Amino acid sequence: MTSVQYSAKHKDLWDRFIKSAKNTHFFFQRDYMEYHADRFHDFSLMVYNEKRVLIALLPANRQGSKLYSHQGLTFGGFIVQESMKVLLMLQIFQALKLFLRNHHIATLIYKTIPYIYHQKAAEEDRYALFRNGAKLYRVDVIGTIYLNEKIKYSNGRKWSINKAKKEKLHVEKSDDFTCFWPLLENVLQQRHAVKPVHTLNEMQYLASRFTENIKLYLVKKDSEIVAGSIIYENRHIAHMQYVANSNKGRDIGALDFLIDHLVKHVYSHKKYFDFGNSNEKNGAMLNEGLMDQKERFDARATVQEFYELDMT
């Protein structure tokens, strides 16, 4: 078994493997990963078996003596095919440990892929982490709606949606990220004192490269944008990557109106609707109000686990 560091000559092979994996996501494709190549020292790995067949990928970046399952992505870990089995994953971890030691990497920081992003069961890596003594150091809680059953809103959410319907709001799919961005930046700054992870130019670039995966939905009252969300679509799941609600939008229930429209009309054919995590301080604190808002839409908890593995 051989581990090889990714380079540009592997791009086509990497992308083909990603598209056919059982725990894939479009943001593992190189055109997505490399939009922020200047921020990270890419150290992604490709694992081959004894017959020189590619059997696993690890999107990753290096900082000194630490290897991270890529810090520029929401989640990572080994990307594998349907044929992956537990014993083979244990062997991959043994080969990985030897490879990283030879490259003077002492620690692996590994963030798992939540099961809702698996097309088929793909938790072989979690068992291998346990067998190798990895330390679980962080857990994030993700609000997830299971779309294959009837969705049961709280009374408050029902009231808000009915109120919004009386305002003659309408939802439209848009390519105009420029119109949405000032609202998003303003809301993130005022409510959370942060900026979007992506710049406007980056998001426009990514949306142009992944037209089937990155969508913008806006809520308008007359011609005014009162709420909006950027959605990341991946096979059987839709994720709210960014969301913003203006002051007027909050008064008239615009965001609730949008979420209801997305889960019941746009994405009703999907399996899951992912609101994202509700944590602060690296998972140690739950934003109770934020999680409560999601749960009032019938979302329930999915967790994402983060591990640290000592290679020495």
Secondary structure, DSSP 4 states (H G I P E B T S, - for coil): -EEEE--GGGHHHHHHHHHH-TT--GGGSHHHHGGGTTTS-B--EEEE-TTS-EEEEE-EEEETTEEEE-TTSS--S-EE-TT--HHHHHHHHHHHHHHHHHTT--EEEEEPPPGGG-SS---HHHHHHHHTTPEEEEEEEEEEEETTS-----HHHHHHHHHHHTTT-EEEEE--HHHHHHHHHHHHHHHHS---SS-HHHHHHHHHH-TTTEEEEEEEETTEEEEEEEEEEETTEEEEEEEEE-HHHHHHTHHHHHHHHIIIIISTTSSEEEEEE-EETTTTEE-HHHHHHHHTTT-EEEEEEEEEEE--
